[in-house]
């Protein structure tokens, strides 16, 4: 039986000293996890590349793709697959709307608001609200312009709803599709380009259209100067969101191609806003009642002939 003294703990000195005295001993070194090594080389990255990672989110792109793959693991023909695109809460939607109304220079909209959880809920309802806002406001605008005219007969133009829906949803889906294809093509030509996913581009375009909802309501004011001021303000806010979002993705490309891409994005956005204003609000109204001849005028004309 071992004596009590044999079971006492014994403190040892430095490992190097112990090994010198007893070369055959085995030592185990346990480090404090809170301590950090004094000399630990780390990967050095250029300042330009760090800026690209900050704007485009390259650091966690692999994690994002992995999480996205886990979320969308259901087959595409099932309801669960499309349910993930609408898995967003009210706070996130309001935060993204606020980000589209108050763009921050030097900050990327996808990086700050979209990449963690891209959705279709916000873009879908923003486009639907914008369709009815444009159609209803256009009808009210024509009514107010011709209010008081005896020869004017108000007829609701329900066709404006279908026309507005076709234009808005075509723009919100076809333009992002074309831009996504272009970025993928340029990514195959220039390896430094980092493309956004199609869902992220749709999110950016959908939320950038929110500013046109209050603008379309204010277009009811029957003053062309006020309307053009409003459309320029809305175009400046939403266009800056698009430009600041997609410029980091194309600036590593050829200078002319990068500038042409941003100019095309802004011009298409301008065409949408100016076209909606010109067609739904500044179009000439032709719904005047024809002047009917009274019976006395008919009899007088028959006698004179």
N, C-alpha and C positions, 0 to 999 in steps of 0.2 A: 504494500500500500504506500502510495506516495506521501511524503511528509508535506506539512502545511507550507513550509518555506519553498518547496518546489513549485507550488502553484501561484506564487506571487508574480505580478506583472513586472517586467523589467524594461526600462527605458534604454534605447539604443542611441548612439550618436549618429553622426553623419554616415550615409550609406557608403561613401567612398572610403572613409576610415575603417568601417566594418569589413569591407571587401579586402582592404589591404592586410588586415589582421587575419582574416579567414577567407582565403580565395575560393574555397569550395561552397561558401554560403550563398543562398539565393535571396535577393532582396526584391521587394515589391514597392513601387513608388505610387502613392495615392495623392493626387493633387486636389486642391480646393476648386470646386467648379466655379466659384465666384471670381477666381483669379484668372487673369488673361495673360497669355505669354507676352514677354517683353519684346521679343523679336519674332514676329510672325509675318512673313511676306504675304501680301495680298495682291490680287490682280489690279493692275493700274489701267484706268480707262481715260480716254481723251475727253476733254471738256465738251467737244462737239457731239460725241456719241452719248454722253450723259444727258445732254439737252434733248437729243432725239428720244432717248428712253423716257425722259420726263414727260415729253409731249405725247408720245405714241404709246407709252406703257409697255415697252419691250421687256421690262424686267419680269413682269408677271403674265406675259402673254401665254407662255406654256401652261401655267397654272389655270389661267382663264379658259383656255381651250379644253383642258382636261375636265374642269368643272362643267363647262358647257356640254361636253360629251356625256358626262354623267347625267346631266339634267335632261338631255334630249335622247335618252337611250331607247325610248319607245318607238315602235314603227311609225312611219309618217302617215299611215292611213288610220291611225287610232286617234281618239279624242285627246288622250293624255299627251300626245306629241305636241299638239297645238295649244294645249292648256299651259305649257311652260312659257309660251310667248306672252301670256297675259298674267303671269305670276308676278305682280307688282302691286305695292300698296299705295295708298293715297299720298302719303308723305313723299315717296319717291317721285310720283308724277308731278306734284306741286313743286318739288325741288328742281326737276328738270325744266318745267315751264318757267320758273324763276331764272334759271340759268340761260334759257333762250331769250328772255327779255332783258337780261343784264349781262351781256357778254363781257368777260374779263380779258383785256389784252394780254397775250402771252400764255393764256390758259386754254387747254384743249377740252372741248365740250365732251368728246367721247371719253377721254381719260377721267374727267371729273365726275360725270353723271351716268354715262351709258355702259361702259365696258364691264362693270361689275354685274349688271343684269339688264341686258337689252330687252326691250319689250315692244309689243305691237298695240297694247291697250291705249296708251297715250296718243300715238300717231293716228290710230283709227278714229277715235272719238274727236280728236282735234280736226281732222279732215271732215268728218260728218257735221260737226258744229259749224265749220267754215262754209260748207255747202249751203246749209239753211240760212246762215247769216247773210251770205251774198245774195241768195235768191229772194229772201224776204225784204232785205234792205233795198234791193234793186226795184222791187215792186212798189215799196213805199216811196222811194225817191221819185219815180215817175208820177205817182199819184200826187205828191206834194208840188211837183213842178207845174202840173196842169190843173191844180186845184183852183176852182173859181171860173174856169173857162166853160162857157155854155155848150160849146161844140165837142167837149171832151167827155167820153164815156169810159169809165174805169173798167177794165177787164183783167182779172188776175192772170198772170202769165206763169202757169205751172210748169211750162216747158223749161223755164229757167232753172228749176231744181235739177232736172235730169242733165241739162247742159253743164251746170256748175259741178255736179257730181262727176261727170265724165272728165272734165278738165282737171279738177283737183286731184282725183284719185289716179288719173293717168300720170300726172306730174309727180305725185308722191311715190309712185312705184316704178314707172318706166325710166325716169331720169336717174334714180339711185341704181337701177339695174344696169343702165349704160355706164354710169360712173364706176360701179363695181367691176364690170368687165374691163373697162379701160385700165383701172389700177392693177388688176390681175395681169393684164397683158404687159404693162410697163414693169411690173415686178419680175416678169420673166426676162426682160431686157436689162434691167438695172437691178442688181441684187440688193442694193442698199435700201430700196423702197419697201416700206412696210404697208401692206394693204389693210384696209378695214374689211370686216365681214359685211355681207349684204344686209344683214339685220341691223348692224350698227349704222350703216348709211341711211337706211329707211328711218331709223329713230331720229337721226339728225335732221333729215328733211321734214319729218312729221312735226317735231317740236318747233322747228324754225317757222312753221306756218301759223303758230298760235297768235303772233302779233297781228295777223290780218283779221282775226275775229273782231276785236274792238275797232279796228280800222274800218272794216266793212260796215259796222253799225254807225260809225261816225260819217261814213260816206252818204248817209241820208241827207246831211246838210246840203241844200241846193246851191252851193257856191263852188265853182270850179277851182278857184284858187285854194280854198280850204281843202278840197279833195286832193289836189296835187301835192300840197304840203304834207298831208297825212300819208300819202303813198310813198313819198320820199323818206319820211321818218321810218315807216315800217320796212321799206326796202333797205335802208341803212342798217337797222338793227338785225334783221334776219339775214341780210347778205353778209354782214360781218361775222355772224355765227358760222356760216358756211365757209367763208374764206379762211377764218382762223382755224377751223377744224381740218380742212383738207390741204392747206398749205404745207404743214409739216410732213404730210404723206407724199408730196410731189417735189419738194424743194431740192432733194438730192438728185432729181432727174435733170435732163437738159434744161437750161435756163429758159429757152423759148417755149419748150413743151410745158414746163411748170407754169409759166405765166399765162400761156394760152388756155391751160386747163382751168385756172382760177377765173380768168375772164369769161370763159364759156359758162361756168357755173353761175357767176353773177348775172350774165346776160340772160340766161334762161329764167332765172329768178325774177329779173326785171320784166321780161316778156310776160310772165304769168301775172304779176301785179298790175302792170299797165293794161294788159289785155282784159283782165276782169273789170277794171275801172271803166275802160272804154266801151265794153260790150254791155255790161249790166247796168251801168249808171249814166253813161253819156250817149247811149244810142238814141237816135231820134224816135219819138213816139208817133205811131201811125194809127192809133186807135181813136181818131176823131170821127164823130158821127157825120155823115154827108149831109149837106144842106138840102132840106126837103122843100119843094115848092108848095106854097099854100094854095087852097082852091081859088081864092080871089085872083092870085097871080096867074093861075092857069086860065081862068075865064078871060082875063084882060089880054093875055097873050093870044087867045083864040080870036077875040074880036079884032084885034089889031091886024091879024093876018087875013 
